[in-house]
Amino acid sequence: MTRQLFKKPLIPCHIVPHDVPRRATAVAQRGSQTSRLLKTNNKSMVVQWKSPFLTMKPLILLSETPLQLQLRQVCHSDRSSRPKPQLLLRLIRNWVGHASKIAQRFGIAALLTLISQAESPVHGYDCVHHGATIRPPKRPSQMTIAEIQTWVRTTPGQPHAIGRNQIIPDTFNRVVRALGLSGSTLYDRRTQDLMGRFLVEEAGYSDFISGRITRDKFMDQLAAVWAGLPLANGRSHYHGYAGNRATITRAEYTSAMAAIFPVRRASN
């Protein structure tokens, strides 16, 4: 059975089969052909060409994922052809880059967990400094940024470190401005982790990952932000201030950092 298709001008194309086996594959031919008989699922069809002068390169009509597109660019359609070395190297670099970003994200998450063990081991996201005699009206994770700022403003003369990362008011307000958070933003787990990642980066995370500073240097810079982390001398950077002290030893700190970043031995 034959019939005419594509009354409008047909652009030469290359339809690539994806997941469905035995799917029709039509490859347009260059030249001055006015029609071509194609077999599709055991049925014959005549494809009429209205613009025989078109000699464009094949186009992909079916949708492709970015990975499929890269693979198609790397390898020729002929299986006997070799991959293109430059594009193959670019593809490998892209894969490595994505894996590196994933590893870094897990590294920051593990680092924030270590910090929380030193700062808020019991109450976590709902932790309030033990020296605060007037507590917030609600759990910190259920308060908005504006509500926390109001609590700080109306209860002077006491420590106000709050949340999993135990952020003090001056730092809290600075990070809120830097991240562009509104007063209605809920100080929930997502927001607290976002602020924590900002402070970790500010303490030199990228410099440490890239090898520009040693692990010991990065550890000391983190200790300058969080009072529960010890300096090289084993004491808190804020020892004695508002009852602060290091809550873990330097050896425990070093061991935990080596476990989180096993490849980064910058301190050696």
C-alpha positions, -999 to +999 in steps of 0.1 A: +000+000+000+014+034-010+004+069-003+019+104-005+030+122+026+044+156+035+027+179+012+047+208+027+085+211+019+104+184+038+137+192+054+162+163+051+165+147+084+179+118+103+155+102+128+174+084+155+156+054+172+157+057+210+141+033+234+115+015+211+131-014+191+124-019+154+112+017+151+113+033+117+145+050+107+143+073+077+175+089+064+171+117+039+192+116+008+210+145-008+207+153-045+179+159-069+156+130-060+119+139-061+107+108-042+121+078-023+104+045-014+109+038+023+100+006+042+085+014+077+072-014+099+067-036+069+047-010+050+058+009+019+054+047+017+064+072-009+079+103+005+075+133-019+102+160-020+089+195-027+124+211-024+149+187-041+176+214-040+179+212-002+212+196+008+212+204+045+230+182+070+208+157+089+189+171+118+177+153+149+139+155+152+134+134+182+143+149+216+176+140+232+191+143+266+223+163+269+242+131+275+228+114+244+237+145+224+272+145+237+276+108+229+262+113+194+288+140+188+316+119+201+309+088+180+301+085+143+269+067+133+290+040+118+301+016+146+334+009+128+344+046+130+366+057+159+354+082+186+366+117+181+394+121+207+389+157+215+352+155+221+356+123+241+381+140+264+356+169+268+329+144+277+351+127+303+360+161+318+323+170+320+316+137+339+345+143+362+333+179+368+297+167+377+311+140+400+334+166+417+304+189+424+284+160+439+314+150+461+319+186+472+282+189+481+283+158+502+316+171+518+299+203+529+269+184+543+292+161+563+312+192+575+280+209+587+271+177+606+305+178+623+300+215+632+266+207+646+280+180+668+303+206+683+277+234+685+242+218+689+246+181+696+212+177+713+186+201+699+201+207+664+179+230+643+160+241+674+190+248+695+193+281+715+224+292+734+223+278+769+230+312+784+198+327+770+175+332+800+146+345+779+138+319+753+122+325+719+084+322+718+086+293+694+111+267+682+137+284+660+129+261+630+093+274+632+102+311+634+107+335+605+138+357+600+119+387+612+106+369+644+142+359+653+154+395+648+126+408+670+134+383+697+171+394+697+161+431+697+136+427+726+159+406+748+192+425+752+220+415+776+220+377+768+236+354+743+214+349+711+232+322+692+205+302+675+198+272+653+219+242+643+249+264+634+245+286+665+248+319+645+252+350+666+231+382+657+257+402+639+267+373+617+230+363+613+220+397+599+251+399+577+244+365+561+207+373+557+216+404+537+242+386+517+218+358+507+189+383+501+166+365+525+133+383+534+119+387+568+092+363+560+116+335+552+112+306+576+143+297+596+138+260+589+162+233+580+167+245+544+175+281+554+198+271+582+218+248+559+219+275+533+234+299+558+257+273+571+271+266+536+276+303+531+297+305+563+317+274+554+325+289+520+334+322+536+358+304+559+378+292+529+362+260+517+370+266+480+406+275+488+409+243+508+394+221+481+416+237+454+447+232+476+454+269+481+454+265+519+462+236+541+437+215+560+451+228+593+446+264+581+411+257+570+403+240+604+416+271+622+395+294+600+364+273+608+373+275+645+373+313+642+336+311+632+324+283+655+334+284+691+329+247+697+357+238+673+393+239+687+423+258+674+457+241+670+463+248+708+432+228+717+412+258+729+383+277+714+389+309+696+363+324+719+374+306+751+357+321+781+335+345+762+298+340+772+308+306+786+322+293+753+347+265+751+359+239+726+335+209+728+358+184+709+395+178+711+419+188+683+427+152+676+390+144+672+386+174+650+415+164+628+403+128+626+368+138+615+382+162+589+404+135+574+374+111+572+353+137+554+380+148+530+402+117+526+418+128+493+427+163+506+459+159+525+470+195+523+483+196+558+509+169+551 
